[in-house]
């Protein structure tokens, strides 16, 4: 998964190529996904570079504008065989720089069927009480709202802001309709923990790459492994 800031400068040339090259070395399915794009130019560049999945985020827009933007993104992605995720309602929280906070707006069940039909989207991110970034207090997911959304939606539902959400609530959300969970802050926290460990264990002024990145890789892998088990996804690739 890449975010637009990851692709600034030459990132769009480097990152997708590196990920796709690494994917050829493994016998498990690999999805190259662009998350939270807000413009059609970003979508077009991503699918041209080999992204197999893109998210267009018009969740801060009025419904009609979100529908128009999402439909246009779907038309662009279809030409390259890529799938499209969109967001209805709005998952708030902090931005990547942790400088601003936005309130969440729960997804309205009455809007789901029309949105999916008019956009042709492949997956729908919904807002049921999570938030992006690190929580200041534990969330309480609205599982009743999720049940209503799942009963109406004809496409898989996605939950953003999964980091820090209690495990029992994650399991409940999967049980009642969530097919994909986005977990980013938890991975960044693990990366920071591994970086601090690497710095504390540094034995020389010119450490080898393995000494620096080994603890980071292990810390991230532990978190990812735990999340795979939590979601019941082990062995299902």
URCORWO-V622752 format. One line per field, one symbol per residue. ss: DSSP state (@ for helix, = for strand, . for the rest). psi: psi as a letter, one per 30 degrees, with the letter a starting at -180 (. if undefined). Layout:
ss->???
psi->???
//
This chain:
ss->.==@@@@...@@@@@@@@@@@@@.........=====..@@@@@@@@@....====......@@@@@@@@@@@@@@@@....======.=..==......==..=...@@@@@@@@@@@...====.....=..........@@@@@@@@@@...====.......@@@@@@@@@..====...@@@@@@@@@@@@@@@@........@@@@@@@@@@@@@@@@@@@@@@.......
psi->kkleffglbgefeeeeeeeeeeefflglkkkjkkkhkflfeeeeeeffggkfkkkkjgfflleeeeeeeeeeeeeeeefggklkklkkakjballefhflkkkkjkkjeffeeeeeeffglfljkljgflllakkflkljkieeeeeeeefekglkkkjlhfkfkkeeeeeeeefgfkfkkkjeeeeeeeeeeeeeeeefgkflfikleeeefeeeeeeeeeeeeeeeeefhgkgg.
//
